[in-house]
């Protein structure tokens, strides 16, 4: 059972459930970007990076799991653990569901992997960009969206063991398919904080043909918000990442990223010197542009899920 939202409690206290009810108007998603908090994002990134490592084999990912369960619970959501085995140890995907009010069987997933790695993975893998930035965006979406009602269901998801071959995503898509969950779209940010050009940088949006409408929707939101971007459709990049696992299972899925060309385009002038290194820390990130990108992503998710008015 989902705990009452702060909005619901306030309305009840004001008599919103008496005398025929009180209509709460639908959220306007374009009001969300100014509400995205750089302080909240930095706090989430710091909270994860300060764990030292979130490497899947060892106790780092267990500490991260407990941290994220606590954060979601504090928002009034009920986290569900989705366990699977990695190297003889139990890893856990984490799922918090915001049920749709009109068509709850249609699901939009906002997902980010929470594990990290480096050349010293057991002791020092802070993973601020990869992928505490994506996790922070999901947490910020949960904070901003959970008080509101949406036609379709939103699942806030944190996957484990991405750095071992997207094992968490592979485990999840297996039961999503077996249970015939109608996942209409997945947004899976993976590194959205390293912007060497600062506010003049460009958001990379990756997808395949089946997910091109999602890519175009995010690009449209970015245009409306004045955030520069590049689109990659039917590319050969990043295969084996979480979003491609969802794609291969038949679910439309996209990933917003920073510096995709640094890892995938020969001769690119882009570089990510802190990738999979102990130096991947908050102070290497450009948080003002990260905050703008989070606004694009969260607004896109809200529009896809279709906000609705609700009687309280």
Secondary structure as GFF3:
##gff-version 3
##sequence-region A 1 312
A	DSSP	alpha_helix	6	13	.	.	.	ID=ss1
A	DSSP	beta_strand	23	24	.	.	.	ID=ss2
A	DSSP	three_ten_helix	29	31	.	.	.	ID=ss3
A	DSSP	three_ten_helix	33	35	.	.	.	ID=ss4
A	DSSP	alpha_helix	38	49	.	.	.	ID=ss5
A	DSSP	alpha_helix	60	74	.	.	.	ID=ss6
A	DSSP	beta_strand	80	86	.	.	.	ID=ss7
A	DSSP	beta_strand	89	98	.	.	.	ID=ss8
A	DSSP	beta_strand	103	113	.	.	.	ID=ss9
A	DSSP	pi_helix	128	132	.	.	.	ID=ss10
A	DSSP	alpha_helix	133	145	.	.	.	ID=ss11
A	DSSP	beta_strand	152	159	.	.	.	ID=ss12
A	DSSP	three_ten_helix	162	164	.	.	.	ID=ss13
A	DSSP	alpha_helix	167	178	.	.	.	ID=ss14
A	DSSP	beta_strand	182	187	.	.	.	ID=ss15
A	DSSP	three_ten_helix	198	200	.	.	.	ID=ss16
A	DSSP	beta_strand	203	207	.	.	.	ID=ss17
A	DSSP	three_ten_helix	209	211	.	.	.	ID=ss18
A	DSSP	alpha_helix	212	225	.	.	.	ID=ss19
A	DSSP	beta_strand	229	233	.	.	.	ID=ss20
A	DSSP	alpha_helix	242	248	.	.	.	ID=ss21
A	DSSP	beta_strand	253	257	.	.	.	ID=ss22
A	DSSP	alpha_helix	260	264	.	.	.	ID=ss23
A	DSSP	three_ten_helix	282	284	.	.	.	ID=ss24
A	DSSP	alpha_helix	287	305	.	.	.	ID=ss25
A	DSSP	beta_strand	310	311	.	.	.	ID=ss26
###
